[in-house]
Amino acid sequence: MGSSIQQFVRKNIQNLAPYSSAREEYTGTEGVFLDANENPFGGLNRYPDPYQRELKQKIAALKQFDANQIFLGNGSDEIIDLAFRIFCEPGIDKALTFSPTYGMYEVAANINAVDLIKIPLNDDFNIDGKTIDKALMHENVKLIFICSPNNPTGNLLDVTAVESILDRFKGIVFIDEAYIDFSKQPSFLKKIAEYPNLVVCQTLSKAWGLAGVRLGIAYMSQEIMAYYNKVKAPYNISAVNQEQALKALNIEVEYLENVRLILKEKERLIQALQPLKIIRTIFPSDANFLLVEVEDANNLYNRLLTKQIIIRNRHSVLKNCVRITVGTTAENNQLITAVKEISNG
């Protein structure tokens, strides 16, 4: 994509004078701080680094990526919302995604008064050539959201199809890789140099086990990064959350072992559930969960609830489908035992 990103940015965002916080004007760590109207007492009395420099350096080292092209959000949801706010003029511009997929794209679109076009995936939950042609026919589309591995289907989307979109679409392509750590497929991170209109979003909520910290990570060109920094809240990541994330990232061996165990348990779940008579289909998964078509999703969900086992009922999205997250060995044993009892009647 040879043209500038600026042409896709809302005029008011191009002209926006961002808020300048005290911690932007003085970035040192030593001194008598009388500039930010903070309380001089207490352990968390100081505002955090608004650009999370130390944490970004750590992520950059792990991912072998430029720290100046890493944006941190209060969960991936903030990063998704900012994409709409930067690129889509409410009531005029449109966004597009491939359904079924992560529900927050639609919620964020609705909040921002942006029409979200939903193109159905094929029977294999994938994007094919005809789907791409249909998608690119729509006018005023500024943003395309692609979730891969996809939620709730669990599968990776075809790399050739995604690259075809990147080659042909001139707006912003947002690839959500929340579950990429559980997949053997390489991230699209390395494609950002080739496609300056590409934003790749990951998270610490899944493989790193930090859902409670609410920390999403986006990788992007420096041009897009400048707009994200313009629009974000001044201190969008708390000092506590930055500290917790740094602690976790410093124990990479634990993360790797947990991913290995989750993938091993996923295979065990598949082997145990596959033969049961109420199980229709266990769809291929490149994530830490299984999409399962069952005899009666509502009945299975409710019966498991009585045993205090909570799965996700996706019947409203995909007929008689449930989504099962891979738990610990003990948790998975409880699930297997319960589903066997239900299946045997």
N, C-alpha and C positions, 0 to 999 in steps of 0.2 A: 504494500500500500504506500504509494509515493506521496500522497497529499497529506496536508497537516491535519492533526486531530481537531484543531480549533473549529473547523467548519461544522463539526458535529456537536459542539458545546453550545448550550443555551446562551443567548446574548447576555442575559442578566448575570450569568455565572462568569462569562468572559470579563464583564465589567465590574464584578464584585471586588470590593476592597475588604479583604478578610480581617477578622478581629485579630489584633496583635496582643498576645498575653504577656504578662510580666516575664515569664520564663522563656519567651522567645527573644525579648530585648536583652536579657542578661542570661547567658547559658552556663556561667560558672557554677561550681559547687561549693566554693568557699566564700565566706564573707558574712557581714551583718545584713540580713535580708529584711529590709523595711520597705519593699517595693510592691508587694502583692496583697496587702491587707490581710495577711494570714495571722492566725493566733500564734504568739511566740511560744506557747506551751503545748506539750503533747507529742506523741511519737509519730503521728501521721498528720502533723499540722501544716506540712509544706505541700504545695502543688507538685504533681509528678512531671517528669519530662514530657512535654506535649508531643514529642516526636519519637519517644521510646528508643533512643539511640542504642543503649546497651543491649536491649532485647533484640533489636533489628540486627545488630552485629552478630549476635549468637545465631539467629536464624540464617543470616547470610552465609555464615561459615558452614552450617549444616547442609544448606541447599546449594552451596557454591553459586551464589547469586549476589548481585550488587545490592548492598544495603540501602542505597539511595533509590532503589526501585521497589522497595517493600513498604506496603501500607498495612497498618494494623487497625482492625476495627473491633468495636464492642460486639463480638460475635460476627459471623459472616453476614448476618442479617443487616448490620449497619452498612457493610460494604455493598450489598445488593441495593439497599435503599439509596445510597449516595450515587450509584450508577444512574438511577432514574432522575435524581435531582440535578445531576450534572448534564446529562445528555438529552433528556426528554422534556419537551415543552408540554405542559399539561393541556389536555384537550386537543392537541394537534399531532404530536409525534406518537409513534407506536413502538411496542416491544414485541418480541416473538419468542416462543419456547416450544419444546416438543413434549407432548403429554402422553401418559401421566408422568409427572415430575414433582419436584419439591414445591410445596404449596406457597412458600414465601414469595416466589416471583410474582404470583398473582396478587397476593396481599399488598406487597410493596407497590405494584402497578396501580392498584385501586386507591391506595393512600395518596399516590401522586397524580391521580386523575389521568392515567395513561392507559390506553387500550392495549391489552395483552392478547396477541393472536396465539392460539394454541393449535399446533399442527400435530395430529396423532402420529405416534410411532407405529411401525408396522407390526405384524403378528409376532415377530421375534423381539419386540421392544427396541427396534433400531431405526436409524435414519437411512432411507435409501435414496437413490438418485431422483425419483419422482417427488419424494418428500422435499428434497432440497429445491427443486425447480418450483414447486408450489410455494415454498417459504419465501423465495427470493422475488416472487411476483408481486408481493404486497408493497404498497407505497407507504412512505413516511415512517418506515421501520428504522429506528436508530440503534436498537439494542437487540442482540440475540443471546438468550440464556441457554447454555448446554450443560446439563448435569451428568458427569461421567466419572466413576460409576454412578448410575442413575438411582435416584430415590423416588418411588418405592420399589422399582423393578430389580435393582441390585446389579445389573449388568453394565459393562463398559459399552459406550457407544462406538460404532465403527470409526476407526481412526481416519480412514480414507474419506469417509463422509464428512467428518469434522474439518479435515484439511481442505476439502472442496468448498465448504462454507467460508473458511478463512481466505481462500483464493478468490472467491467470487463476491463476497459481501463487503461493502465499503464502510459500513458503520462499525459499531463496537461489538466485539464477540467476547462474551463473558463465560468462561469455562469454570464450572464449579466442581472442584476435585476434593470434596469433603472426605471421600472414602478412598482416595488414591493410595494411601499407605497399605491397604489390604490387597492391592492389586499388583500384578506383575508388570502391568503396562507402565512405561515411563510417563512422567508428567509432561504436560505441554509447556512447562516452564522454558525449556530451551528454544521454543518457537517464538518467544516474545521479541527477540532480536530481528527475526524475519518478518513478524507481523506486529507493527507498532500499535495496531488497533485491538490487540488481544489483552484481556485481563484474565489471569488465572487465580482462582480463589481456593484456598485451603483452610484448614482449621486445626486447633489444638483440642477440639471437643471429642473427637472420635479415637483415633489410634493413640493419642497422647493422654487420653483419660482426663481431660481438663474441661469438661462441659460446664462445670460450675464457675470457671474463671471467665467465660465468655470472651474468647479471643479468636478472631478470624484473621487470616493473613491473605493479602492480595499482592500479586506480583504484576508489574505493569511497566510500560515505557515511562521515562522521566517526564514526558509531556503530559500524559494522563495523570501521573503522580502529582504534578503541580496543581491540577484542578481538584484532586481528592484532598490535598492538604489545605486548599483554599476553603473548601466547603465543610470539612469536618468540624465537630465541636473542639474547642481549644484543648481540653484535657479529656479525651475520649476513652483513654485506658487508665484506670486507677493505678496508683503506686503499688497497692496490695496485689493487684492482678499481674502487673509487670513482674513483681518479685516472685510470685508463685510460678509463672511461666518460665522464668529463668531457672528456677530450681529444677523444674521438670526437664527442661532441655539439657541440663547438665548431667542428667542420668540417662543417656541415650540407650545404654545396654538394657535398662528396664523396659523401655518403650519397645525395643526390638523383641525381647522375650515375650512381652504381652501380646504383640501382634502375632508371633509364632503360635502362642497358645490359643488365641482366638481362632486362627485359621485351622488349627488342628481340631478344635472343638466344633467348628462349623462342619467339617467333613464328617465328624462323628454324629452330629445331629442329622445330617442328610441320610446317613446309613441307617440310623435308628427310625426315622420318620417315614422314609420312602415306602417300606412294605405295608404300612398300615392302611386299612380299607377306607378310612375317611380322607386320606390324602390323595388328591388327584394329580397334582403336578408340583414339583419343587423346581422353581426356575433357576437357571444358572446365576451364580452370584460372584461378583468381584468385590464385595463389601463385607461388613461385619454383621450382616443380617441375611435372612432368607425370605423371599416372597413365595408364599405357598398357596396354591389353589386347593381348597378343601370341599368336602361334601356340603357343608353348611357353615359359613363363616360366622354368622351371628350366634349360632348354637355353640360352636367351639369356643368363641370368645367368652360368652357368658358362663359356660361350664368351667372354663379355666379360672374365671374371676372368683367363682365360689371356692376355689382352692388357693386363692390369693396369688395366682400366676397371671401376670398382665402382659398380653401381647397387643399388637396394634391391628384393629379391624379395618381393613382397607376395602370392604365390600362396596362402599359408596363410590369408590374410584375404579376398582377392578372386581367384577362379580365373583363372590365367594372366595376372595383372597384375603389372607392375613399376612402380616409382616412380623417375623420373629427375630429379635436381636439375639446374637450369640452371647450367652452369659458365662459365668464360671462353670467349672465341671459340676459342682454341686447343684447350681441353679439349672443347668441343662438336664441333669439327671431327674430333677423334680418335674421339669417340663415333659420329658420323654415318658416317664411313668404315668403322668396325668393324661397325656394324649393317648397312650396305649389303653388306659382304662376307659376313656370316652369312646375310643374306636371299637373296643370289644363289647361295648354296650352294657 
